[in-house]
């Protein structure tokens, strides 16, 4: 009897210790998200992270991003829970390798990438690149997921790391432009920006993306006509640059171009066409396929998973003061209207209300109030002092 009691007590202590470790990890991850999304550390968060993360033991901070190639195909292959596990594995692999030369933390922000915060002392660019190449190779080996990796130059802990994060995330898209399979650094983006010029009218491209998300083939064709009419007045080199920028923007907006099985570079895609008319016809077919795929997402069979994805995306970005419904819609490649319809359909059925503040007002973001729970949703939730600014999604 005494032995049984001792074993029972021991098992309970082990379970309690495990629960406390998990609780600490959850808090640490949430504070890391807050740091990334708000850019600056506030004293309570900094104190907690100094006690529970090794990042502050070193003098230089680096921000990295690991983006999943072909994310749309990845979403089709794996259900929501499996996608979360895969990204968790990616973080673990990266942390284990990078901690050989310093400290590292991986953070999932609920999108097509994970963020890396790593620190060290006097780490050379060559050594950092070597470590990240190994991270990339091991992720491919153990998860069969191909990724693109980018990393910043050394930053101070007091710098605005949100700006650095957004810049590094943009860097991971350069693989689509250049086709180079390498670790991207900040100087690569500077080189690219020197080689391109803005589109003649950015609004035309925004309208094209909107028409695709709204599922309007006729408007999509008309939008392409307007864009390509501009290019027909340019020299060959100029039109090629504008096409590269257009395809780059479309790939970013929809996480894919359907007939491009792998990201092999815009140059190689464009090299297969002899005329602008050929590129236009191909691009229209690509966009029509995307419209058809987005239309299938709006069916009842896909609605629950989309809403689950939306809720998780919002939960992971609770600390982002600039989060809007439009950004959430971009994450799931739907229009804002269709996102609202999907959420409202589930909300009516399950009596779940998801509150957002000010997204209908220019410049406002998601509701941020300590009274809201960690998921920003609950049955019949109310925040009296903010009620005038809240609306049911």
Secondary structure, DSSP 8 states (H G I E B T S, - for coil): -HHHHHHHHHHHHHHHHHHHHHHHHHHHHHHHHHHHHHSS--HHHHHHHHHH-GGGGSSEEEEEEEEETTHHHHHHHS-HHHHHHHHHHHHHHHHHHHTTSSEEEEEE-SSSEEEEEEEESS--HHHHHHHHHHHHHHHHHHH---EEEEE---B-TTS-HHHHHHHHHHHTTHHHHH---S-EEHHHHHHHHHH----S-HHHHHHHHHHHHTT-HHHHHHHHHHHHHHHTTS-HHHHHHHHHHHHHHHHHHHS--TT-SS---HHHHHHT-SSHHHHHHHHHHHHHHHHHHHHHHTSHHHHHHHHHHHHHHHHHTTT-TT--HHHHHHHTTS-HHHHHHHHHHHHHHHT-EEEEESTTSTT--S---TTS-TTSEETT---GGGGGGEEE-
